């Protein structure tokens, strides 16, 4: 096989491996969601009228930037619902206001009844 042909073949193989690795990464993990939102837990458990904690907003922005694909957003939604079910005394009105407080737009309302399959 000529040298230029083997170089082209090697490039194609490397490209296929990179694309495969990107596709195999899959959806966002619940561990990532949990640690991104952990600074928000104390805030959403009360009747807070003050500003959201800076670390909470940082976590929300980080989570939004990590969940770029629809499958990632749906996976994050499922994780949030699961985590919220394990936390007592969540004030969902406060939780629903967090994205606005943190100046982050999300295309759905935070609610315990959200259907994560419908998240776009």
Kinemage of the C-alpha trace (Angstrom):
@kinemage 1
@onewidth
@group {chain A} dominant
@subgroup {mainchain}
@vectorlist {calphas} color= white
{ca unk a 1} P 0.000 0.000 0.000
{ca unk a 2} L 1.480 3.406 -0.928
{ca unk a 3} L 2.480 5.666 1.947
{ca unk a 4} L -0.075 8.395 1.088
{ca unk a 5} L -2.861 5.818 0.998
{ca unk a 6} L -1.953 4.429 4.431
{ca unk a 7} L -1.793 7.971 5.835
{ca unk a 8} L -5.286 8.708 4.497
{ca unk a 9} L -6.564 5.453 5.939
{ca unk a 10} L -5.029 6.277 9.319
{ca unk a 11} L -6.705 9.708 9.271
{ca unk a 12} L -10.081 8.154 8.490
{ca unk a 13} L -9.663 5.639 11.329
{ca unk a 14} L -8.742 8.400 13.800
{ca unk a 15} L -11.713 10.499 12.670
{ca unk a 16} L -14.067 7.537 13.131
{ca unk a 17} L -12.688 6.923 16.617
{ca unk a 18} L -13.195 10.575 17.587
{ca unk a 19} L -16.768 10.653 16.301
{ca unk a 20} L -17.508 7.353 18.032
{ca unk a 21} L -16.094 8.654 21.311
{ca unk a 22} L -18.234 11.775 21.096
{ca unk a 23} L -21.365 9.752 20.416
{ca unk a 24} L -20.554 7.280 23.192
{ca unk a 25} L -20.320 10.009 25.823
{ca unk a 26} L -24.080 9.857 26.154
{ca unk a 27} L -26.297 11.991 28.281
{ca unk a 28} L -25.303 14.137 31.209
{ca unk a 29} L -24.817 12.191 34.446
{ca unk a 30} L -26.949 12.513 37.567
{ca unk a 31} L -23.756 13.015 39.571
{ca unk a 32} L -22.959 16.082 37.453
{ca unk a 33} L -26.518 17.399 37.938
{ca unk a 34} L -26.401 16.770 41.691
{ca unk a 35} L -23.120 18.603 42.241
{ca unk a 36} L -24.142 21.476 39.977
{ca unk a 37} L -27.337 22.075 41.951
{ca unk a 38} L -26.145 21.206 45.468
{ca unk a 39} L -25.522 24.894 46.339
{ca unk a 40} L -29.221 25.587 45.592
{ca unk a 41} L -30.732 23.097 48.036
{ca unk a 42} L -30.801 25.328 51.118
{ca unk a 43} L -32.235 28.173 49.074
{ca unk a 44} L -35.153 26.195 47.605
{ca unk a 45} L -36.079 24.708 50.971
{ca unk a 46} L -37.176 28.068 52.331
{ca unk a 47} L -39.321 31.041 51.441
{ca unk a 48} L -36.349 33.038 50.222
{ca unk a 49} L -37.171 36.419 48.818
{ca unk a 50} L -33.530 37.437 48.530
{ca unk a 51} L -31.188 36.829 45.650
{ca unk a 52} L -30.109 33.306 44.801
{ca unk a 53} L -26.685 32.311 46.143
{ca unk a 54} L -23.888 32.981 43.619
{ca unk a 55} L -22.680 29.355 43.753
{ca unk a 56} L -26.223 28.198 42.987
{ca unk a 57} L -26.363 30.414 39.892
{ca unk a 58} L -22.907 29.225 38.865
{ca unk a 59} L -24.136 25.621 39.083
{ca unk a 60} L -27.275 26.392 37.065
{ca unk a 61} L -25.220 28.087 34.339
{ca unk a 62} L -22.766 25.191 34.323
{ca unk a 63} L -25.591 22.672 34.007
{ca unk a 64} L -27.239 24.626 31.200
{ca unk a 65} L -24.002 24.793 29.215
{ca unk a 66} L -23.409 21.058 29.756
{ca unk a 67} L -26.928 20.122 28.608
{ca unk a 68} L -26.774 21.350 25.026
{ca unk a 69} L -28.505 18.450 23.326
{ca unk a 70} L -32.124 17.467 23.806
{ca unk a 71} L -31.148 14.091 25.292
{ca unk a 72} L -28.893 15.852 27.797
{ca unk a 73} L -31.692 18.216 28.830
{ca unk a 74} L -34.114 15.313 29.219
{ca unk a 75} L -31.565 13.346 31.265
{ca unk a 76} L -30.909 16.393 33.473
{ca unk a 77} L -34.667 16.839 33.934
{ca unk a 78} L -35.057 13.212 35.065
{ca unk a 79} L -32.138 13.568 37.463
{ca unk a 80} L -33.556 16.782 38.923
{ca unk a 81} L -36.958 15.135 39.464
{ca unk a 82} L -35.316 12.156 41.128
{ca unk a 83} L -33.129 14.325 43.351
{ca unk a 84} L -36.051 16.599 44.262
{ca unk a 85} L -38.090 13.585 45.376
{ca unk a 86} L -35.356 12.822 47.933
{ca unk a 87} L -35.310 16.362 49.388
{ca unk a 88} L -38.012 17.368 51.837
{ca unk a 89} L -39.642 20.777 52.029
{ca unk a 90} L -38.797 22.073 48.552
{ca unk a 91} L -40.569 25.315 47.797
{ca unk a 92} L -41.320 24.837 44.095
{ca unk a 93} L -42.273 28.492 43.674
{ca unk a 94} L -38.777 29.469 44.772
{ca unk a 95} L -37.247 26.713 42.621
{ca unk a 96} L -39.211 27.857 39.569
{ca unk a 97} L -37.845 31.373 40.042
{ca unk a 98} L -34.190 30.316 40.151
{ca unk a 99} L -33.480 30.459 36.404
{ca unk a 100} L -34.807 34.017 36.241
{ca unk a 101} L -32.875 35.036 39.340
{ca unk a 102} L -29.723 33.613 37.795
{ca unk a 103} L -30.501 35.173 34.398
{ca unk a 104} L -30.596 31.763 32.714
{ca unk a 105} L -33.348 30.934 30.221
{ca unk a 106} L -34.722 27.412 30.248
{ca unk a 107} L -37.533 26.408 27.888
{ca unk a 108} L -39.767 24.828 30.551
{ca unk a 109} L -41.166 25.537 34.015
{ca unk a 110} L -39.564 23.857 36.997
{ca unk a 111} L -42.282 21.715 38.509
{ca unk a 112} L -42.593 18.287 40.161
{ca unk a 113} L -45.126 17.328 37.472
{ca unk a 114} L -42.969 18.147 34.441
{ca unk a 115} L -42.883 15.480 31.753
{ca unk a 116} L -39.173 15.204 30.978
{ca unk a 117} L -39.889 13.427 27.677
{ca unk a 118} L -41.438 16.677 26.422
{ca unk a 119} L -38.380 18.810 27.262
{ca unk a 120} L -36.887 20.087 24.022
